[in-house]
Amino acid sequence: MAGQNCGVTTALLGVLLLGAVRLPRGAEASEIALPHGSGITVFIKPGTPPLPVKPCYIISSKRYKTSLTIKPGEKEVFSFSCHNPENHFVVEIQKNIDCMSGPCPFGEVQLQPSTSALPTLNRTFIWDVKAHKSIGLELQFAIPRLRQIGPGESCPDGVTHSISGRIDATAVKIGTFCSNGTVSRIKMQEGVKMALHLPWFHNRNVSGFSIANRSSIKRLCIIESVFEGEGSATLMSANYPDGFPEDELMTWQFVIPAHLRASVSFLHFNVSNCEKKEERVEYYIPGSTTNPEVFRLQDKQPGNMAGNFNLSLQGCDQDAQNPGILRLQFQVLVQHPQNESNKIYLVDLSNEQAMSLTIEPRPIKLSRKFVPGCFVCLESRTCSTNLTLTSGSKHKISFLCDNLTRLWMNAEKTISCTDHRYCHRRSHSLQVPGDILQLPVQLHDFSWKLLVPKDRLSLALVPTQKLQQHTQEKACNTSFSYLVASAVPGQDFYFGFFCPGGSIEQIQVKQNISVTLRTFAPSFRQEATRQGLTVSFIPFFKEEGVFTVTPDTKNKVYLRSPNWDRGLPSLTSVSWNISVPSNQVACLTFLKERTGVVCQTGRAFMIIQEQRSKVEEIFSLEDEVLPKPSFHHHSFWVNISNCSPSLHVVGLGFLTAWWPQHGQPSYTLTDSLPLRQKVQEVTRPLKGPSTGKSRRVKKKGNWLLLIPDCHHHRGRGRWRLTAVCPRTHHLLCEKEEKEEKQRPTCRHLQWQHQHPDADAAKKVSEGTKGQ
């Protein structure tokens, strides 16, 4: 026997240990005797073993059986051929109660036979009560009451209550319930069927409910739900998730403490195809002068209700050919009233067009603890977890929420032009309306969708304050920013994030875009005066975008090409119009050496063009190293154009810094390569460093000779400008010596910008001065 006792499977070990005290030896006999007229029948039948196991049999009258039925007036003594019968068999106890031919046995329902007299198997007690249609039956549940569960859910302790009613000969499922809930009573008529399922290891010996006689309720059923404090309950229509019976009425009664407030939310519903009447929900609400208040299932449901109330679901006469399905799952949330629930906010959108505002919960991590709900109420009565307000009307809203930071707002407005002749040169202000800013909820996004006729008009964005582009090198530190992105269907293209306080005074875009103001902190309300863009409809141009940059000479300007992380789309061209103030010099620096682009068709290139002289420098973005830092005394253009298709991204970032024209820092380059190896072709006039006047460069072989001298450079003796490295614009100055003249090398080169190795360059400069 010892060897057999060790045959318990590992998977069931933890469960079997819990019931080890009560687990009978399979060979020990059990006895069940049922009195005559008890209406009780016991069935012992095979269960559903989770895994293929060794067969087990019921041994009765020395015969091996796979099932056993014990009827009223019978007595059976039996045992099992295995030592774990709970893995093979279940016991079902059915009691029929006939209230049609005699009096009903009302009162507390007993478990008969008692659990101690039954074998240790999973047990299901079933009470089937039949009654006339005119008789109402009420199931009363003791504390801790019941909690309804949906399809696929299970009860933590394994104890479940399944309740059904009937309409004529058709069974109707009212629901499946666990313990620890709010459902205290269920009223039905024409009979009820109650099933209580107990796991084999559960020692419960009471049913936990009683049956009472009531008058006709004239509907399918009434479910009473009692709240003693804050909490929530999820409830479902009969037969859920299948269809609610045709043209039936079901009611839920809610008992709410006077100091609390209740709100209803529909979690899931479907409506059927009605031939007569209309499916609806009706509320009897305390204090309402229009009881019952009728709502469609699609409507926002009432909230912030004080005191008890009823909710009823009414079906309709369905289309016989295409009936559809009516079902409802909803939640009732009960919580303390909040200060904001008594304050009404007026949101006037009557002068707006093509605009919507949605107030909704922020995404949060789910918690098993009770969390008070956050509701938005329209006219203080119709409440829901989210609310959308549309343009053209005035709206009165309030909030039923313990913490308004759990909500945020998202708005969208469309500004479109259908006739280019009418829209040309017209402008619109992109500013968040004041009625939205006065709400006690943070604005998350406000998006303007700007639409223009294709190939007819383009768009220009002009900010109230010049914009800074958000980059890794210089991030925005404001409470909000603008995301500018394409609104062309199928085009995944964005221009970037921008915030106030920069140098970008205009962004021109080729076609449809969306501009999204996104906030990052509650302090946006204090900075709201800094927000504001004006969009204008301008003549059509072919470039994807043009940025106009007018710098503040005290700061460096960091700029990025659109679609920075994914690269420009094929055949896309973008330009920057960079202004250089008078008496200033701009230093243009690219933040990486190569773009890494590989073209299959066409060429990817960059053009830098001086706006005064119109002279261009053209660079390939495929195989060439990007230009070294360059100086510009006048406004200039930077343009990049992509090929089709590119196998790698074209992502270009660059920096523009500014100095007075006669105040550039001077450092000596640490590279000692001969100038002959450094000099390349020059394609435009250069300025002399001492006078600032334009002088034509004279070319002799690979040397580029300049006329002006270098007398302003520091150092003993006389210096003269000998050559320039055209791509980097490095100036080469040679010291005049009477005794000897040495060939100039690039270690004598004087830099006119802040070199990355500035500290090392200074040391070299100090060591080489006066040579």
C-alpha positions in Angstrom: 0.0 0.0 0.0 2.9 2.3 0.7 3.9 2.2 -2.8 0.4 3.0 -4.0 0.1 5.9 -1.7 3.1 7.5 -3.3 1.4 7.4 -6.7 -0.1 10.9 -6.3 1.0 13.1 -9.2 3.4 15.9 -8.7 1.0 18.4 -10.3 -1.7 17.8 -7.7 0.6 17.6 -4.7 0.0 21.1 -3.4 -3.8 20.7 -3.6 -3.8 17.2 -2.1 -1.7 18.3 0.9 -4.4 20.9 1.8 -7.0 18.2 1.9 -4.8 15.4 3.2 -6.7 15.2 6.5 -10.1 14.7 4.8 -8.9 12.5 1.9 -10.5 9.1 2.3 -8.7 5.9 1.3 -10.2 4.8 -2.0 -10.9 1.3 -0.7 -12.9 2.7 2.2 -16.7 2.4 1.8 -19.1 5.4 1.6 -22.8 5.2 2.3 -25.6 7.4 0.9 -29.3 6.9 1.9 -32.0 9.2 0.5 -35.4 9.3 2.2 -38.7 8.7 0.3 -40.3 11.9 -1.0 -37.1 14.0 -0.6 -37.0 14.9 -4.3 -33.2 14.4 -4.1 -31.2 12.4 -6.7 -27.5 11.9 -6.4 -25.3 11.3 -9.5 -21.7 10.1 -9.3 -20.3 10.4 -12.8 -16.9 10.8 -14.6 -15.3 14.2 -14.5 -12.8 15.6 -16.9 -9.3 14.4 -15.9 -6.7 17.0 -17.0 -4.2 14.3 -18.1 -4.5 10.6 -19.2 -4.5 8.7 -16.0 -4.9 5.1 -14.8 -8.6 4.1 -15.0 -10.6 4.3 -11.8 -14.0 2.6 -11.1 -16.9 2.8 -8.6 -17.2 -0.4 -6.7 -20.9 -1.1 -5.8 -22.3 -4.5 -4.9 -19.0 -6.0 -5.9 -19.4 -4.6 -9.4 -17.2 -2.1 -11.2 -19.1 0.9 -12.5 -18.2 4.1 -14.3 -21.3 6.0 -12.9 -23.8 5.6 -10.1 -27.3 7.1 -9.6 -29.0 7.1 -6.2 -32.8 8.0 -6.2 -35.2 8.9 -3.4 -35.8 5.9 -1.1 -32.5 4.2 -2.1 -29.4 3.4 -0.2 -26.0 2.7 -1.7 -22.7 1.6 -0.2 -19.7 2.0 -2.5 -16.0 2.6 -2.8 -13.5 3.5 -5.4 -10.8 1.3 -7.0 -8.2 4.2 -6.8 -6.9 6.4 -4.0 -7.5 9.7 -5.8 -11.2 9.5 -7.0 -11.4 13.3 -7.0 -9.3 13.3 -10.2 -11.8 10.9 -11.9 -15.4 11.6 -10.6 -17.7 14.4 -9.6 -20.9 14.2 -7.5 -24.1 16.1 -8.5 -27.0 16.5 -6.1 -30.3 17.5 -7.6 -33.3 18.6 -5.6 -36.6 19.3 -7.4 -39.0 21.6 -5.6 -42.6 21.8 -7.0 -44.4 24.9 -6.0 -47.2 24.3 -8.5 -48.9 21.4 -6.8 -48.3 22.2 -3.2 -46.7 24.8 -0.8 -43.1 25.8 -1.3 -40.5 25.1 1.4 -39.5 28.7 1.9 -36.7 29.8 4.2 -33.0 28.9 4.5 -31.9 26.2 2.1 -30.0 23.3 3.5 -27.2 21.2 1.9 -28.8 17.7 1.7 -27.1 15.2 2.0 -24.5 17.1 4.2 -21.1 17.4 2.8 -19.7 15.1 5.5 -21.9 12.3 4.1 -20.6 12.7 0.6 -17.4 11.3 -0.9 -14.6 13.8 -1.2 -15.3 14.8 -4.8 -16.1 18.1 -6.6 -19.7 18.7 -5.6 -22.5 20.5 -7.3 -25.8 21.1 -5.5 -28.7 22.0 -7.8 -32.1 23.3 -6.7 -34.8 23.3 -9.4 -37.9 25.3 -8.3 -41.0 25.3 -10.5 -43.7 27.9 -9.9 -46.7 29.6 -11.6 -46.1 32.7 -13.7 -48.0 34.7 -11.2 -45.7 33.7 -8.3 -42.5 35.6 -7.6 -39.5 33.9 -6.0 -36.7 35.7 -4.3 -33.2 34.3 -3.6 -31.7 36.1 -0.6 -27.9 35.8 -0.2 -26.1 36.2 3.2 -23.1 38.4 3.6 -20.6 38.5 1.9 -23.1 38.5 -0.9 -22.3 37.8 -4.5 -20.2 39.2 -7.3 -21.1 38.5 -11.0 -18.3 37.3 -13.3 -18.2 37.2 -17.0 -17.3 34.5 -19.5 -13.9 32.9 -19.0 -13.6 34.3 -15.4 -13.3 32.1 -12.3 -13.7 32.5 -8.6 -10.6 32.7 -6.4 -11.9 30.0 -3.9 -13.5 27.9 -6.6 -17.0 28.3 -5.2 -19.5 29.5 -7.9 -23.2 30.1 -8.0 -25.0 29.7 -11.3 -28.5 31.1 -11.5 -31.1 30.5 -14.2 -34.8 31.3 -14.8 -37.2 30.3 -17.4 -39.6 31.7 -19.9 -42.2 29.1 -20.6 -40.1 26.0 -21.4 -36.9 28.0 -22.3 -34.1 28.3 -19.8 -32.6 31.8 -19.4 -29.2 32.2 -17.7 -29.2 35.1 -15.2 -25.5 34.9 -14.4 -22.6 33.2 -12.7 -21.5 34.6 -9.4 -18.6 34.4 -6.8 -18.6 35.4 -3.2 -17.6 38.9 -1.8 -19.8 41.2 -3.9 -22.8 43.5 -3.7 -25.6 41.3 -5.0 -27.9 40.6 -2.1 -31.2 39.5 -3.7 -32.4 38.1 -7.1 -36.1 38.1 -7.8 -37.7 35.9 -10.5 -41.0 34.4 -11.5 -42.0 31.2 -13.2 -39.3 29.3 -11.3 -35.6 29.4 -10.7 -32.7 27.0 -11.0 -29.8 27.5 -8.6 -26.5 25.6 -8.8 -23.8 25.8 -6.1 -20.4 24.3 -7.1 -18.0 23.4 -4.3 -14.4 22.0 -4.9 -13.6 18.7 -3.3 -11.2 20.3 -0.8 -13.7 23.0 0.3 -15.3 22.3 3.7 -18.4 24.5 3.3 -21.5 23.0 4.9 -24.2 25.7 4.3 -25.8 26.9 1.1 -25.6 30.6 2.0 -29.0 31.6 0.6 -32.7 31.3 1.3 -35.9 31.4 -0.8 -38.8 33.7 -0.1 -42.3 34.1 -1.7 -43.1 37.3 -3.5 -45.8 38.7 -5.7 -45.4 38.8 -9.4 -42.6 41.0 -10.5 -43.9 41.3 -14.1 -40.5 41.0 -15.7 -37.7 38.5 -16.2 -35.8 39.3 -13.0 -34.8 42.0 -10.5 -31.2 42.0 -9.2 -30.5 44.0 -6.0 -27.0 45.4 -5.4 -26.1 46.9 -2.1 -23.1 49.2 -1.5 -22.0 49.9 2.0 -19.1 52.1 1.0 -17.0 53.1 -2.0 -16.6 50.3 -4.6 -17.7 49.1 -8.0 -19.8 46.3 -9.4 -19.8 44.9 -12.9 -23.1 43.4 -14.1 -24.5 41.8 -17.2 -27.8 41.2 -19.0 -29.4 37.8 -19.0 -27.8 35.2 -21.3 -24.6 37.3 -21.6 -22.6 37.1 -23.8 -25.5 35.6 -25.8 -28.6 37.6 -26.7 -31.1 39.0 -24.2 -34.5 37.4 -24.6 -36.8 39.2 -27.1 -39.1 41.9 -25.7 -38.2 41.2 -22.1 -37.5 43.5 -19.2 -34.8 43.2 -16.6 -34.1 45.5 -13.7 -31.2 46.2 -11.3 -31.9 48.0 -8.0 -29.0 49.8 -6.4 -28.8 50.7 -2.7 -26.4 53.6 -2.2 -25.4 55.3 1.1 -26.7 58.9 1.1 -23.2 60.4 1.5 -21.9 58.7 -1.7 -22.4 59.2 -5.4 -23.0 56.6 -8.1 -22.1 56.7 -11.8 -22.9 54.2 -14.6 -20.7 53.2 -17.5 -21.5 50.8 -20.3 -18.5 48.6 -20.9 -19.8 46.6 -23.8 -23.1 46.4 -25.6 -24.8 45.3 -28.8 -28.3 46.2 -30.1 -30.6 44.0 -32.2 -32.7 44.8 -35.2 -36.0 45.9 -33.9 -39.3 45.5 -35.8 -41.5 47.0 -33.1 -40.6 49.2 -30.1 -37.1 50.4 -29.4 -34.4 48.9 -27.1 -33.6 51.3 -24.3 -32.5 51.7 -20.7 -34.7 53.4 -18.1 -33.6 55.0 -14.9 -35.6 55.9 -11.8 -33.3 58.5 -10.3 -33.9 60.3 -7.0 -35.0 63.9 -7.4 -35.6 63.6 -11.1 -38.8 65.3 -12.3 -38.9 63.2 -15.5 -38.8 59.6 -14.1 -38.3 57.3 -15.8 -35.4 58.9 -17.6 -34.9 57.0 -20.9 -31.6 56.6 -22.7 -30.4 54.7 -25.7 -27.6 52.2 -25.2 -25.4 54.4 -27.3 -26.0 57.5 -25.1 -23.7 58.6 -22.3 -25.2 57.2 -19.0 -26.1 59.1 -15.8 -23.5 59.9 -13.2 -23.0 61.7 -9.9 -26.3 60.3 -8.6 -27.1 60.6 -4.9 -29.2 57.8 -3.2 -30.8 54.7 -4.5 -31.8 54.2 -8.1 -33.0 51.6 -10.5 -31.8 50.7 -14.0 -33.9 48.7 -16.4 -33.1 47.1 -19.8 -36.0 46.8 -22.2 -35.8 44.6 -25.3 -37.9 44.9 -28.5 -39.8 42.8 -31.0 -36.9 41.6 -33.2 -36.8 41.2 -37.0 -37.5 37.5 -37.6 -35.2 37.3 -40.6 -32.3 39.2 -39.1 -32.8 39.5 -35.3 -29.3 40.6 -34.3 -28.3 40.4 -30.7 -29.0 42.6 -27.6 -26.5 42.3 -24.8 -25.1 44.7 -22.1 -22.2 44.7 -19.7 -22.0 47.7 -17.5 -20.2 49.0 -14.3 -21.6 51.0 -11.4 -19.0 53.0 -9.5 -19.7 54.4 -6.1 -17.5 57.0 -4.5 -17.4 60.1 -2.3 -18.5 63.3 -4.0 -15.6 65.7 -5.0 -15.4 69.4 -4.7 -15.2 69.7 -8.5 -18.5 67.9 -8.9 -20.4 71.0 -7.8 -18.5 73.4 -10.1 -19.9 73.9 -13.6 -17.6 74.9 -16.5 -18.9 76.5 -19.7 -17.0 75.5 -22.8 -18.1 77.8 -25.7 -17.3 76.2 -29.0 -20.2 77.9 -30.8 -17.9 80.0 -33.0 -15.5 77.2 -33.8 -15.7 75.0 -36.9 -14.6 71.4 -37.6 -13.3 71.1 -34.1 -13.6 68.5 -31.3 -12.4 68.3 -27.7 -12.1 64.9 -25.9 -11.5 64.6 -22.2 -10.3 61.2 -21.3 -8.3 59.2 -18.7 -4.5 59.1 -19.0 -3.0 55.7 -19.6 -2.3 54.2 -16.2 -1.1 50.9 -14.8 -4.0 48.7 -13.7 -4.3 48.1 -9.9 -6.2 45.3 -8.1 -7.2 47.8 -5.4 -10.3 49.9 -5.6 -9.6 53.1 -7.4 -12.2 55.9 -7.4 -13.4 56.7 -10.9 -12.8 59.8 -12.9 -15.9 61.0 -14.7 -16.7 63.9 -16.9 -20.3 65.0 -16.6 -22.4 66.8 -19.1 -25.0 69.0 -17.5 -24.0 67.5 -14.2 -26.0 64.3 -14.9 -24.8 62.4 -17.9 -21.3 61.2 -16.8 -18.7 58.9 -18.5 -15.0 58.2 -18.3 -14.5 60.2 -21.5 -16.4 63.0 -23.1 -16.2 64.5 -26.6 -17.4 68.0 -27.2 -18.0 69.2 -30.8 -17.9 72.7 -32.3 -20.9 74.8 -33.0 -22.4 74.6 -29.4 -21.9 75.7 -25.8 -21.3 72.9 -23.3 -21.7 72.8 -19.5 -19.5 70.2 -17.9 -18.4 69.2 -14.4 -16.0 66.6 -13.0 -16.6 63.7 -10.6 -13.0 62.7 -9.9 -10.8 62.4 -6.8 -7.7 63.5 -8.7 -8.0 65.5 -11.9 -4.4 64.7 -12.9 -5.7 61.3 -14.0 -7.5 63.0 -16.9 -6.2 64.9 -19.9 -7.6 66.7 -23.0 -7.0 66.1 -26.7 -8.4 68.5 -29.3 -8.4 68.5 -33.1 -9.3 71.2 -35.6 -9.3 71.1 -39.3 -8.6 74.2 -41.4 -9.0 73.5 -45.1 -9.1 75.3 -48.4 -11.1 74.0 -51.3 -10.9 77.0 -53.6 -7.3 78.3 -54.1 -8.6 81.6 -55.5 -10.5 82.3 -52.3 -7.8 81.1 -49.9 -4.7 82.7 -51.4 -2.9 84.9 -48.9 -5.5 84.3 -46.2 -4.3 83.5 -42.7 -5.6 81.7 -39.6 -4.4 81.8 -36.0 -3.4 78.5 -34.5 -4.1 79.2 -30.8 -5.8 77.1 -28.1 -9.2 78.7 -27.2 -9.4 80.3 -23.8 -12.4 78.2 -22.8 -10.2 75.1 -23.0 -7.4 76.6 -21.0 -9.7 77.5 -18.1 -10.6 73.8 -17.5 -8.9 72.2 -14.5 -7.5 69.3 -16.7 -4.2 69.4 -18.4 -4.2 69.8 -22.2 -2.2 67.0 -23.8 -2.5 67.6 -27.5 -4.1 70.2 -29.7 -3.8 69.3 -33.3 -4.6 71.5 -36.3 -4.9 69.7 -39.6 -4.1 72.1 -42.4 -5.4 71.0 -45.9 -4.7 72.7 -49.2 -5.6 71.9 -52.9 -2.9 69.6 -54.3 -0.4 71.5 -56.5 -2.3 74.7 -56.1 -1.2 76.2 -52.7 1.4 75.7 -50.0 1.5 76.7 -46.4 3.6 79.1 -44.3 3.8 78.9 -40.5 4.9 82.1 -38.7 5.2 81.8 -34.9 4.4 84.5 -32.3 7.9 83.9 -30.9 10.7 82.5 -33.1 11.1 78.7 -32.7 13.9 76.5 -31.6 14.2 73.0 -33.1 14.4 70.3 -30.5 17.7 68.4 -31.0 19.9 66.1 -28.9 22.5 68.8 -28.7 20.1 71.5 -27.5 16.8 70.2 -26.2 13.7 72.2 -25.6 13.1 73.1 -22.0 9.7 74.7 -22.3 6.4 73.3 -21.0 5.1 72.7 -24.6 6.3 72.2 -28.2 4.9 71.9 -31.7 5.2 68.7 -33.7 4.9 69.5 -37.4 4.2 66.5 -39.6 2.8 65.6 -43.0 -1.0 65.0 -43.2 -0.8 63.5 -46.6 -2.4 60.0 -46.5 0.3 57.2 -46.6 3.2 59.6 -46.1 5.2 59.0 -42.9 7.1 62.3 -42.7 7.6 64.8 -39.9 9.5 68.1 -39.8 10.4 67.9 -36.2 9.6 69.3 -32.7 9.8 73.0 -32.2 9.4 75.3 -29.1 9.5 79.0 -28.5 12.8 80.8 -27.9 14.9 80.0 -31.0 15.9 81.5 -34.4 13.3 79.9 -36.8 10.9 82.6 -37.9 9.1 80.8 -40.6 8.4 77.2 -41.8 7.0 76.8 -45.3 5.6 73.4 -46.3 4.6 72.1 -49.7 1.3 70.4 -48.9 -1.1 69.1 -46.2 0.4 69.1 -42.6 -0.7 68.6 -39.0 0.6 71.0 -36.3 0.3 69.5 -32.8 0.8 71.5 -29.7 1.9 69.0 -27.0 2.3 70.0 -23.4 4.7 68.4 -21.0 3.9 70.1 -17.6 1.0 71.8 -15.8 3.1 75.1 -16.0 1.8 75.4 -19.6 -1.0 77.6 -18.3 1.6 80.1 -17.2 3.4 79.9 -20.5 0.2 79.9 -22.6 0.9 83.4 -23.8 4.0 82.1 -25.6 2.0 79.8 -27.8 0.6 81.0 -31.1 1.2 80.3 -34.8 -0.2 81.9 -37.9 -0.8 79.8 -40.9 -1.1 81.4 -44.4 -2.0 80.0 -47.8 0.8 80.9 -50.2 1.6 80.1 -53.8 2.6 76.5 -54.4 6.3 75.5 -54.4 7.9 72.1 -55.1 10.3 71.7 -52.1 9.0 69.7 -49.2 9.9 72.4 -46.8 11.8 75.7 -46.3 13.0 77.0 -43.0 13.8 80.6 -42.5 16.4 81.2 -39.8 17.1 84.6 -38.4 19.6 84.0 -35.5 20.2 85.6 -32.2 23.9 86.2 -32.4 24.4 85.3 -28.7 23.5 81.7 -29.2 24.4 78.8 -31.4 21.6 77.4 -33.6 21.3 73.7 -34.0 19.2 72.4 -36.9 18.2 69.0 -38.1 16.8 67.7 -41.4 13.2 66.4 -41.3 12.6 62.7 -40.6 15.8 62.7 -38.7 15.7 59.1 -37.4 14.2 57.6 -40.5 15.8 59.8 -43.2 14.3 61.9 -46.0 11.8 60.1 -48.3 12.9 59.5 -51.8 13.2 62.5 -54.2 12.6 64.9 -51.3 14.2 68.4 -51.1 14.5 70.6 -48.1 16.1 74.1 -47.7 17.2 76.4 -44.9 17.4 80.2 -45.6 19.9 81.4 -43.0 20.3 85.1 -42.5 23.6 86.6 -41.4 23.3 90.0 -39.6 25.5 92.8 -40.7 28.9 93.0 -39.1 28.6 89.3 -38.2 30.2 86.1 -39.5 28.4 82.7 -39.4 30.3 79.5 -38.9 28.5 76.5 -40.5 29.4 73.2 -38.9 28.0 69.7 -39.7 27.7 67.4 -36.8 28.9 64.2 -38.5 31.3 63.4 -41.3 29.1 61.3 -43.6 25.4 60.7 -44.2 25.7 57.0 -45.1 23.3 57.3 -47.9 23.4 54.8 -50.8 21.4 55.6 -54.0 20.1 53.2 -56.6 18.8 55.9 -58.9 19.8 59.5 -59.1 22.1 61.4 -56.7 21.8 62.7 -53.2 23.5 66.1 -52.8 23.8 69.2 -50.8 24.1 72.8 -52.1 25.4 75.7 -50.1 24.7 79.0 -51.9 25.7 82.5 -50.9 22.6 84.7 -51.5 24.5 87.8 -52.5 26.9 86.3 -55.0 24.7 83.4 -56.1 27.8 81.2 -56.1 27.1 77.6 -55.2 29.1 74.8 -53.7 27.7 71.3 -54.5 28.6 68.2 -52.4 27.6 64.6 -52.9 26.0 63.0 -49.9 26.8 59.5 -51.0 30.6 59.0 -50.8 32.0 62.4 -50.0 32.9 63.6 -46.5 30.6 66.5 -45.4 32.2 69.9 -45.6 34.5 71.2 -42.8 33.4 74.2 -40.8 32.9 77.2 -43.1 32.4 81.0 -42.6 29.8 83.1 -44.2 29.7 86.9 -44.1 26.3 87.1 -45.9 23.0 85.3 -45.8 23.1 81.8 -47.4 21.1 78.8 -48.4 21.6 75.2 -47.4 19.7 72.6 -49.5 19.6 68.8 -49.4 18.0 66.6 -51.9 17.6 62.8 -51.7 17.8 60.2 -54.4 15.4 57.4 -55.3 15.4 55.1 -53.5 18.0 55.5 -50.8 19.1 52.4 -49.0 20.2 54.4 -45.9 18.9 57.5 -44.3 19.8 61.0 -45.2 19.8 62.6 -41.8 21.7 65.9 -41.6 22.4 68.0 -38.5 24.3 71.2 -38.4 25.3 74.1 -36.2 25.6 77.8 -37.0 27.6 80.0 -34.6 28.1 83.7 -34.8 31.0 86.2 -34.2 31.6 89.9 -34.9 33.4 90.2 -38.2 36.7 91.5 -36.6 36.5 89.4 -33.5 36.9 85.8 -34.6 39.0 83.6 -32.3 42.3 82.5 -33.8 43.9 79.1 -33.2 46.7 77.3 -35.0 45.9 74.0 -36.6 47.9 71.0 -35.2 48.2 69.3 -38.6 51.6 69.8 -40.2 50.8 68.5 -43.7 52.0 70.7 -46.5 49.5 73.2 -47.8 49.9 71.7 -51.3 48.0 68.6 -50.0 45.3 70.7 -48.4 44.4 73.3 -51.1 41.5 72.5 -53.4 39.6 74.4 -56.0 37.8 77.5 -54.9 34.5 78.4 -56.6 33.7 81.9 -55.3 35.4 85.1 -54.1 36.8 85.2 -50.6 37.2 88.1 -48.2 40.5 89.3 -46.9 40.9 89.0 -43.1 42.3 92.4 -42.4 40.0 94.8 -44.3 36.9 92.7 -44.8 36.7 93.8 -48.4 36.1 91.3 -51.2 39.2 90.4 -53.1 39.4 88.0 -56.1 41.5 84.9 -55.5 44.4 84.4 -57.9 45.3 80.8 -58.7 48.8 79.6 -59.4 49.0 75.9 -59.8 47.5 74.4 -56.7 48.3 77.5 -54.6 45.6 80.1 -54.2 47.1 83.6 -53.7 45.3 86.5 -52.0 46.2 90.1 -52.2 45.5 91.4 -48.6 48.2 91.0 -46.0 48.0 89.6 -42.5 49.3 92.5 -40.5 46.5 92.2 -37.9 47.6 88.7 -36.8 49.4 88.5 -33.6 53.1 87.7 -33.4 56.4 89.4 -33.9 57.5 90.4 -37.3 55.5 91.0 -40.5 53.0 88.5 -41.8 51.3 88.3 -45.1 48.3 86.2 -46.3 49.7 83.6 -48.7 46.9 81.1 -49.4 43.5 79.8 -48.4 42.1 76.2 -48.1 38.9 76.9 -50.0 36.7 74.1 -48.6 37.5 75.0 -44.9 38.2 78.7 -45.6 41.4 78.4 -43.5 43.7 81.3 -44.0 47.4 80.7 -44.4 49.7 83.5 -43.2 53.5 83.4 -43.9 56.0 85.3 -41.7 58.4 87.4 -43.6 62.0 86.7 -42.7 65.1 88.5 -44.1 67.4 85.6 -43.6 65.1 82.8 -44.9 61.7 82.0 -46.2 60.3 78.7 -45.4 57.5 77.0 -47.3 54.2 77.6 -45.5 52.6 74.5 -44.0 49.2 74.0 -42.5 50.6 74.1 -39.1 51.0 77.8 -39.6 47.3 78.0 -40.6 45.2 80.4 -38.6 41.7 79.1 -37.7 38.8 81.6 -37.6 36.4 79.4 -35.6 36.2 77.4 -32.4 38.0 74.2 -33.1 36.8 71.0 -31.2 40.4 70.7 -29.9 40.6 74.3 -29.0 42.6 73.8 -25.8 45.3 71.8 -27.7 45.2 74.3 -30.6 45.9 77.2 -28.2 49.0 75.5 -26.9 50.3 74.8 -30.4 49.4 78.4 -31.3 51.4 79.8 -28.4 54.4 77.6 -29.3 54.4 78.6 -33.0 53.8 82.3 -32.7 56.8 84.3 -33.9 58.4 81.6 -36.0 
